């Protein structure tokens, strides 16, 4: 999830939109509590590959 420590260690990570995922989950929960249905589904969120020193040699 591209935590700040990863920058200092040079770790390649995936940046994940945690706030967006949380907002979607809360919206679904509120809808279910207000009488809507909570059906299983799949949602896709965009992620970013953050390349740092741990994989630079592999990508050049």
C-alpha positions as CSV (number, residue, x, y, z in Angstrom):
1,X,0.0,0.0,0.0
2,X,3.0,2.3,-0.5
3,X,3.5,3.2,3.2
4,X,5.9,6.1,3.8
5,X,8.6,3.8,5.1
6,X,8.9,2.1,1.7
7,X,10.2,5.4,0.2
8,X,13.1,5.4,2.7
9,X,14.0,1.8,2.2
10,X,13.7,2.0,-1.6
11,X,11.0,-0.8,-1.7
12,X,8.9,-1.2,-4.8
13,X,5.3,-1.2,-3.8
14,X,1.7,-1.0,-5.1
15,X,-0.1,2.3,-4.3
16,X,-3.7,1.4,-3.4
17,X,-6.5,4.0,-2.9
18,X,-7.3,3.0,0.6
19,X,-9.6,6.1,1.2
20,X,-11.6,5.3,-1.9
21,X,-12.0,1.6,-1.0
22,X,-13.1,2.6,2.5
23,X,-15.6,5.1,1.2
24,X,-17.1,2.5,-1.2
25,X,-17.4,0.0,1.7
26,X,-19.1,2.5,4.0
27,X,-21.5,3.5,1.2
28,X,-22.5,-0.1,0.7
29,X,-22.9,-0.6,4.4
30,X,-25.1,2.5,4.8
31,X,-27.2,1.3,1.8
32,X,-27.7,-2.1,3.4
33,X,-28.6,-0.6,6.7
34,X,-31.2,1.6,5.1
35,X,-33.0,-1.3,3.6
36,X,-31.0,-2.0,0.5
37,X,-29.6,-5.3,-0.4
38,X,-26.0,-6.2,0.2
39,X,-25.1,-8.6,-2.6
40,X,-21.6,-9.9,-3.3
41,X,-20.0,-8.2,-6.1
42,X,-16.6,-7.4,-7.5
43,X,-15.3,-3.8,-7.7
44,X,-12.1,-2.7,-9.4
45,X,-10.0,0.1,-8.3
46,X,-7.0,1.5,-10.1
47,X,-3.6,0.9,-8.5
48,X,-0.1,2.2,-9.3
49,X,3.1,0.3,-9.4
50,X,5.7,2.4,-7.6
51,X,9.1,1.3,-8.8
52,X,12.1,2.0,-6.5
53,X,15.6,0.7,-6.1
54,X,14.6,-2.9,-5.2
55,X,13.5,-3.5,-8.9
56,X,15.2,-0.7,-10.9
57,X,17.7,-3.2,-12.4
58,X,14.9,-5.4,-13.6
59,X,13.1,-2.7,-15.5
60,X,16.0,-1.0,-17.2
